[in-house]
Amino acid sequence: MKKPGAKKTESKKEEGSKVTSQVLGKVLDIGKELASTGNNLIDWGKEKERTKQVVAEASGKVAEAKETTRQVELDANVRITDIHRNHHKDVMDHEHAMARLHGEREDARARNRERERLLDKLLDEPQNQEQVAEQYRALIAEDKSKS
């Protein structure tokens, strides 16, 4: 009956090799997970660097856009100032022209009053025709010199 004892030793050997294969399988699984975790960490590091690059590029674009906006604002302010200046100049030119025309109108009224006075004098005092004619010629000469 010693044979059953021999079987026991063989089953212990088989049990030892099974535990070793199970442990080896678990160790390999842990190794795979470690490798996967390492790859994930590497990927995370790469993604972090890409994110930093994108943030830097975006910051550069934002700074560029701010500078462009500032330039556009300055240009717009210059154009607005030019428009205001031109408008003021136009208003001043208009006022000057209106004042000049008003003066010319007043001069024309005064000359017409003088002509009417001379004509009334000519009609009322026929004996002074020569003197009135001289005054009238002087008015005509004055009108020609102003034209």
TORKOL-4160 file (C-alpha; in steps of 0.2 Angstrom, whole numbers, padded with zeros to 4 digits, m for minus):
147
<pt num="1" X="0000" Y="0000" Z="0000"/>
<pt num="2" X="0014" Y="0011" Z="m0002"/>
<pt num="3" X="0008" Y="0016" Z="m0018"/>
<pt num="4" X="m0005" Y="0029" Z="m0012"/>
<pt num="5" X="0009" Y="0038" Z="m0003"/>
<pt num="6" X="0018" Y="0040" Z="m0019"/>
<pt num="7" X="0003" Y="0047" Z="m0027"/>
<pt num="8" X="0002" Y="0060" Z="m0013"/>
<pt num="9" X="0020" Y="0066" Z="m0017"/>
<pt num="10" X="0016" Y="0068" Z="m0036"/>
<pt num="11" X="0000" Y="0078" Z="m0032"/>
<pt num="12" X="0010" Y="0090" Z="m0021"/>
<pt num="13" X="0022" Y="0093" Z="m0035"/>
<pt num="14" X="0008" Y="0096" Z="m0047"/>
<pt num="15" X="0000" Y="0108" Z="m0034"/>
<pt num="16" X="0017" Y="0117" Z="m0033"/>
<pt num="17" X="0018" Y="0119" Z="m0051"/>
<pt num="18" X="0000" Y="0125" Z="m0052"/>
<pt num="19" X="0004" Y="0139" Z="m0039"/>
<pt num="20" X="0019" Y="0144" Z="m0048"/>
<pt num="21" X="0010" Y="0145" Z="m0065"/>
<pt num="22" X="m0004" Y="0155" Z="m0056"/>
<pt num="23" X="0009" Y="0166" Z="m0048"/>
<pt num="24" X="0018" Y="0168" Z="m0064"/>
<pt num="25" X="0002" Y="0173" Z="m0073"/>
<pt num="26" X="m0002" Y="0185" Z="m0060"/>
<pt num="27" X="0015" Y="0193" Z="m0061"/>
<pt num="28" X="0014" Y="0194" Z="m0080"/>
<pt num="29" X="m0003" Y="0202" Z="m0078"/>
<pt num="30" X="0004" Y="0215" Z="m0065"/>
<pt num="31" X="0019" Y="0217" Z="m0078"/>
<pt num="32" X="0006" Y="0221" Z="m0092"/>
<pt num="33" X="m0003" Y="0233" Z="m0081"/>
<pt num="34" X="0013" Y="0242" Z="m0076"/>
<pt num="35" X="0018" Y="0243" Z="m0094"/>
<pt num="36" X="0000" Y="0250" Z="m0098"/>
<pt num="37" X="0001" Y="0262" Z="m0084"/>
<pt num="38" X="0019" Y="0267" Z="m0090"/>
<pt num="39" X="0012" Y="0270" Z="m0107"/>
<pt num="40" X="m0003" Y="0280" Z="m0100"/>
<pt num="41" X="0009" Y="0291" Z="m0090"/>
<pt num="42" X="0020" Y="0294" Z="m0106"/>
<pt num="43" X="0004" Y="0298" Z="m0116"/>
<pt num="44" X="m0002" Y="0309" Z="m0102"/>
<pt num="45" X="0015" Y="0318" Z="m0102"/>
<pt num="46" X="0014" Y="0320" Z="m0121"/>
<pt num="47" X="m0003" Y="0327" Z="m0120"/>
<pt num="48" X="0002" Y="0339" Z="m0106"/>
<pt num="49" X="0016" Y="0345" Z="m0117"/>
<pt num="50" X="0004" Y="0347" Z="m0132"/>
<pt num="51" X="m0008" Y="0356" Z="m0121"/>
<pt num="52" X="0006" Y="0368" Z="m0115"/>
<pt num="53" X="0010" Y="0371" Z="m0134"/>
<pt num="54" X="m0008" Y="0375" Z="m0138"/>
<pt num="55" X="m0010" Y="0386" Z="m0123"/>
<pt num="56" X="0006" Y="0395" Z="m0129"/>
<pt num="57" X="0000" Y="0397" Z="m0147"/>
<pt num="58" X="m0017" Y="0403" Z="m0141"/>
<pt num="59" X="m0009" Y="0416" Z="m0129"/>
<pt num="60" X="0001" Y="0422" Z="m0144"/>
<pt num="61" X="m0014" Y="0423" Z="m0155"/>
<pt num="62" X="m0024" Y="0432" Z="m0141"/>
<pt num="63" X="m0009" Y="0445" Z="m0139"/>
<pt num="64" X="m0008" Y="0447" Z="m0158"/>
<pt num="65" X="m0027" Y="0450" Z="m0159"/>
<pt num="66" X="m0026" Y="0462" Z="m0144"/>
<pt num="67" X="m0012" Y="0472" Z="m0153"/>
<pt num="68" X="m0022" Y="0472" Z="m0170"/>
<pt num="69" X="m0037" Y="0478" Z="m0160"/>
<pt num="70" X="m0027" Y="0492" Z="m0152"/>
<pt num="71" X="m0020" Y="0497" Z="m0169"/>
<pt num="72" X="m0038" Y="0497" Z="m0176"/>
<pt num="73" X="m0044" Y="0508" Z="m0162"/>
<pt num="74" X="m0030" Y="0520" Z="m0164"/>
<pt num="75" X="m0033" Y="0521" Z="m0183"/>
<pt num="76" X="m0052" Y="0524" Z="m0179"/>
<pt num="77" X="m0048" Y="0537" Z="m0167"/>
<pt num="78" X="m0037" Y="0546" Z="m0179"/>
<pt num="79" X="m0050" Y="0545" Z="m0193"/>
<pt num="80" X="m0063" Y="0551" Z="m0180"/>
<pt num="81" X="m0052" Y="0566" Z="m0176"/>
<pt num="82" X="m0049" Y="0570" Z="m0194"/>
<pt num="83" X="m0068" Y="0569" Z="m0197"/>
<pt num="84" X="m0071" Y="0581" Z="m0182"/>
<pt num="85" X="m0057" Y="0593" Z="m0188"/>
<pt num="86" X="m0064" Y="0593" Z="m0206"/>
<pt num="87" X="m0081" Y="0596" Z="m0200"/>
<pt num="88" X="m0075" Y="0611" Z="m0189"/>
<pt num="89" X="m0066" Y="0618" Z="m0204"/>
<pt num="90" X="m0081" Y="0616" Z="m0215"/>
<pt num="91" X="m0092" Y="0625" Z="m0202"/>
<pt num="92" X="m0079" Y="0639" Z="m0200"/>
<pt num="93" X="m0077" Y="0640" Z="m0219"/>
<pt num="94" X="m0096" Y="0641" Z="m0221"/>
<pt num="95" X="m0098" Y="0654" Z="m0207"/>
<pt num="96" X="m0084" Y="0664" Z="m0216"/>
<pt num="97" X="m0092" Y="0663" Z="m0233"/>
<pt num="98" X="m0109" Y="0668" Z="m0225"/>
<pt num="99" X="m0101" Y="0683" Z="m0216"/>
<pt num="100" X="m0093" Y="0688" Z="m0233"/>
<pt num="101" X="m0109" Y="0686" Z="m0242"/>
<pt num="102" X="m0118" Y="0696" Z="m0229"/>
<pt num="103" X="m0105" Y="0710" Z="m0230"/>
<pt num="104" X="m0107" Y="0710" Z="m0249"/>
<pt num="105" X="m0126" Y="0711" Z="m0248"/>
<pt num="106" X="m0125" Y="0726" Z="m0236"/>
<pt num="107" X="m0113" Y="0734" Z="m0248"/>
<pt num="108" X="m0125" Y="0731" Z="m0262"/>
<pt num="109" X="m0139" Y="0738" Z="m0252"/>
<pt num="110" X="m0129" Y="0754" Z="m0248"/>
<pt num="111" X="m0124" Y="0756" Z="m0266"/>
<pt num="112" X="m0142" Y="0754" Z="m0271"/>
<pt num="113" X="m0148" Y="0767" Z="m0258"/>
<pt num="114" X="m0134" Y="0779" Z="m0265"/>
<pt num="115" X="m0141" Y="0777" Z="m0283"/>
<pt num="116" X="m0158" Y="0779" Z="m0277"/>
<pt num="117" X="m0153" Y="0795" Z="m0268"/>
<pt num="118" X="m0144" Y="0802" Z="m0283"/>
<pt num="119" X="m0159" Y="0798" Z="m0295"/>
<pt num="120" X="m0171" Y="0806" Z="m0282"/>
<pt num="121" X="m0159" Y="0821" Z="m0282"/>
<pt num="122" X="m0158" Y="0821" Z="m0301"/>
<pt num="123" X="m0177" Y="0821" Z="m0302"/>
<pt num="124" X="m0179" Y="0834" Z="m0288"/>
<pt num="125" X="m0165" Y="0846" Z="m0293"/>
<pt num="126" X="m0163" Y="0847" Z="m0312"/>
<pt num="127" X="m0151" Y="0861" Z="m0311"/>
<pt num="128" X="m0137" Y="0851" Z="m0303"/>
<pt num="129" X="m0138" Y="0837" Z="m0317"/>
<pt num="130" X="m0119" Y="0839" Z="m0320"/>
<pt num="131" X="m0114" Y="0836" Z="m0302"/>
<pt num="132" X="m0126" Y="0822" Z="m0300"/>
<pt num="133" X="m0120" Y="0814" Z="m0316"/>
<pt num="134" X="m0102" Y="0815" Z="m0309"/>
<pt num="135" X="m0107" Y="0806" Z="m0293"/>
<pt num="136" X="m0116" Y="0793" Z="m0303"/>
<pt num="137" X="m0101" Y="0790" Z="m0314"/>
<pt num="138" X="m0091" Y="0788" Z="m0298"/>
<pt num="139" X="m0103" Y="0775" Z="m0291"/>
<pt num="140" X="m0102" Y="0765" Z="m0307"/>
<pt num="141" X="m0083" Y="0766" Z="m0307"/>
<pt num="142" X="m0082" Y="0760" Z="m0289"/>
<pt num="143" X="m0094" Y="0745" Z="m0293"/>
<pt num="144" X="m0082" Y="0740" Z="m0308"/>
<pt num="145" X="m0067" Y="0741" Z="m0297"/>
<pt num="146" X="m0075" Y="0729" Z="m0284"/>
<pt num="147" X="m0080" Y="0717" Z="m0297"/>
